[in-house]
Amino acid sequence: MACRPRNTGLTRCTLQPVSVRNALPSPGVARALQRGNESLFSVVSDLQRVLRHSRMSQLEGVADRDPAYVVLSAAMLEAVRLLDLYAPAETTVVFWGETGTGKTHLARLLHARSGRPGPFREMAGGELLDSGLAPDQLFGHVRGAFTGAQTSRGGIIAEAAGGTLLFDDFQLLRSWQQYLLLRVLDEQLYRRVGSDRDAPVGCRLVFGMCEHPDDLVAQGKMLKDVRYRLEHCIVRVPPLEERREEIVLLAQHFLARCPAETRVTHGPQRFTKEAITALEAASYPGNVRDLKGRVKAAYLHAQGEEAIGAHHLPGDGRGSVRFDPQAEHGEKLRVVAWALWRTNDCVNTAAALLGVHRNTVSALRAELGRKERRHARGEDGFAVDAP
């Protein structure tokens, strides 16, 4: 489905699209990007128009000059709007989305936007699995609390004092480990192992998880008591398939970083038109992280070449733009979604692009719309019983 940004009043967000000064011919876009901290929404529609309708050769020169985040799609703009709304507040925030969508990056941005002077700390749920040391890792201990505790030590909550603490992959925590956080969330207090005194929680708590908290409760992966305390400041981080406007800029951003990250300096710094089309049409189960890995592999395969071609992309990254009537239904949806995005949601043009009847595209377009509405209902609905 075509993604059209809504002007929702975001005026303080520092996110900016990757620098596209060599790619965007519109003087209006260039002037808008120079306005710095003004509304991101004021430049998005023009950026989308140019990216969709400019010739691919105009995108090959996109250069990365230490950008922030790529934010062009309506779904990502909504995530940023909520982030900007919650950043200065004294409230717990939940980021949920598929693996590789950038939840940790957005949590870091939330911290930066909050104005909190302390550090950003992160603890992944997997670090506490089958670990009897979870209380010590979280809360720390006093001297003599257990054998070998010769000195006192602060846990990660104390390390994040004045800042932000992200509990990532929260769905991996066992029930007894989740119980450890109930008092932290409810009373903003905790107690070091071996101590008889409470200590205040001096950091903001942020949680990252792969699914909506209500869905985790329904699956038995989250305690209801924890869910109630997380409240409703929840940000959905969309998958890359809902952010196709951003794929080219993200790919060029990752490509520009390849020489430093791979220590191979004689690779190409641009994509061919065919490679760009393949990247836009590909499926990304691992989302942005998946795209980054494919770009890096293509960079290494294309050493000595002037540009990365479609044949340099890993086999599963060479997205097909051909509509195959015998393909699996999910593959048909993916190809039609790409064609509709590429043609600004024009059914007739998308059908011509794929070489199929408009009724085929129209039917699949309707299904994509229903899927999008189900996503929206999942964001707004809370299925957990009231306490």
Beta strands, then each sheet from edge to edge (+ up, - down):
strand 1: 93-96
strand 2: 120-124
strand 3: 140-141
strand 4: 153-154
strand 5: 164-168
strand 6: 189-191
strand 7: 198-200
strand 8: 204-209
strand 9: 234-236
sheet 1: 2+ 5+ 8+ 1+ 9+
sheet 2: 3+ 4-
sheet 3: 6+ 7-
end
